[in-house]
């Protein structure tokens, strides 16, 4: 498994009430632009539009710098929402953390 990644886990609900904490954690993680970022949503039960926007906006500097950002989210309501919001076009979405960590580092379409 690669160690050239930062993993940020988000659990519970990612919504207007919790987005500041998640934004802070993601902000700390993107400070190291030499490693890719893996956002682990396996324990996330709900995401609203504020949460989706936070993931997109906080990770933008990394993506513009050419760094890889991936999401981990198995099937379920959160995964369906990510796909409905077309985040799978911006980020690779993996079912398991191991998949995200072992995936080749290649630019994604987004």
N, C-alpha and C positions, 0 to 999 in steps of 0.2 A: 504494500500500500504506500502511496506517495506521502511524503511529509511536506510537500511544497504547497500546502493548502491551509487556509484558515477556515474553520467550521464555526458557524454561528447558528445555534439552535434556538428556535422560536416555539414556545409551547403556549397552549391555551388559545385565547382569541387575539388576533392581530387586527385591532379596530381603533377607532378614534380615541378610546380610553387608554389603550396600551401602546400606541404607536410611538410615543416619545421614548420609551424604554428600548424598544426594538431599534429605533433610529439611532439612538446613542450607541448601542452594541454594534450595529452595522458600521457606524461612523468610525468607531475605534478599529474595527477589522480592516476597513479599506485604507487605513493609514499606511499599511505595508503593501505597496502596490506591486511588489516583486512576486508575491504569491497569489495564487488564485483564491477565490472566495467560494465557499460552499454554504448555502443557506439551507439548514435542515428544518423542514416543516413537518416532519413525521409526527410530532406531538402537537401540531397546530390544529385546532378544531374548527376555526372560523377565520375568514379574512374578509374585511369589507373594502370598499374602494379606497379608503385612506391607507389601509395596509398595503394594497397593491401599488398605489402611487409611491409609497415610501420605499418599497423594494426597488422600483424602477428608478426613482430619483436619487436615492442614496448610492446605488451602484453605478450610476452613469459615469462618474469620473474614472472608475476602474475600467469599464467597458470602452470608454473613449481612449484610454491609455493602452488598450490592447490586452488587458488582463482578462482572464476567463472568470466568469461567474456562472455557477450552476445551482440548481435547486434540487432538493431531495423531497419528494412527496409521493407516497404510494397512492393507489387508487382511492377514491372517496370524494366527498363533497369539495374539499379544498382543491384537490387535483382537477376536478371538473371546472371549478371556478377559474383556476390558472389557465386552463385550456380555452375556456370561453372568452377570457380576457386576452387571449392570444399571447400569453407570456411564454408559451413554448416556442414562439418564433423569435423571442429575444434571448431566452436562456434555455440550455438543455435541462430537461427535467428527468431525474432518475428516480426509480422506485426505492433504491437502497443507498445508504451512505457509501458503502463499499464501491458501488458502481460509479458514483460521482468522483470518488477519490482515485479510482483506477482508470477512469476514462482518459483517453489521449487528450492532450492540451492542444486543441485546434480552435481557430476562430469560429464563432457561431454566427448565424445569419443576422442576428440583431445587432 
